[in-house]
Amino acid sequence: IFAAITVMKVVPAYAEYMAINKVFSAMVADPNLSDAKPSQIRESYTRRSGIDDITSVKANAIEISRDNGKLVLSAKYHVEKPLFSNIGLYIDFAPTTAK
């Protein structure tokens, strides 16, 4: 039962992490964003994250940089999931498009 409860709590957090990575990868591959300003990149992320129902990372939390002229997006966030009583899970995530 403990393992089943843990899996039910962890799977949505990892699904959102994978959705964030997917959005970041799509944005880096978008030729319209290759030379875009940070405000345009954040606006694009806001639209895309709304489609995928991403709530853990807001647009202002994205770190935007360039590596040899290529757009690199990254973020750091954590998820806390209570299990029962005073026991819970704390998971750190760091999605990035850096190689």
N, C-alpha and C positions, 0 to 999 in steps of 0.2 A: 504494500500500500504506500509506504514511504517513497519508494522509487517511482511509482506511478504519479504521485502528487508532485514530486520534483520535476519529472518530465513535463507534466502539464503546465507547470509554472515557467520552465526554461524555454520550451519550444517557441512560444510567441516572441520572446526577447531575441532569440537567434533568427527568427523569421524576419523581424524588423531590421536586424543587423545586415542580413543578406539583401533586403530591399534597399537599404541605404547604399551598400556597395554597388548594387545594380544601377541606382540613380547616378552615383558618382561616375561610374564607368560610362554610362550613356552621355553624361555631360562632357566628359573628357573627349569622347569620340565625336561630339557635335562640332562641326567646323565653324558654326556661327559663334561659338563660345571661345574659340582658340585665342582670339585677341580681345575678348570682351573685358569690360571694366568689372571690378569686384561687385559693384551694385547690380550689374546685369546678371552676373553669375548667381548671386544670391536670389535674385528675382526668379531666375530659371529654376533654381532648387526649390523655392517655395511652391511654384506651380507643380513641379514633378512630385514633390513629397506629398502634396495634397492628393494627387491621384493615387499614390500607393499607401495613403493613410499613415505616413510616418510622423510620429509625435515626439520621439526621443531627441532628435537633433533639429534645432531651429536654424534658420538661415544665417543668423548672426554668430552662430557657434562654429561655422565652417572656416577652416584655415585654408586660404587660397595662396598658392605659390606657383612658381614656374621653375621647371628643371630643363635646361637647354631649350627654352622656348616652348616647352610642352606644359600644359595646364596640369597642376597637381592639386587635388582636393583631399582634405583629411578632417577628421573630427575626433574628439574624445568624449565619451560619456559613460555613465554607469546606470545600471538598472538594479533596483532593490525589489525583491519579491518575497513577501512574507510567506512562510510555510505553515507554521502553527505556533501558538503561544508566543514566546520571545525568540523563536528561531526563524531565520530567513536566509535568503541568498543575496549576495552582492556580486554583481558581474560587471567587470570593466570591458568596454569595447573601444576599439580605435580603428574605424574604417578609414581606408586611404587608397588612393590610386597610385601612390609612389611604388616604384619597383624595389 
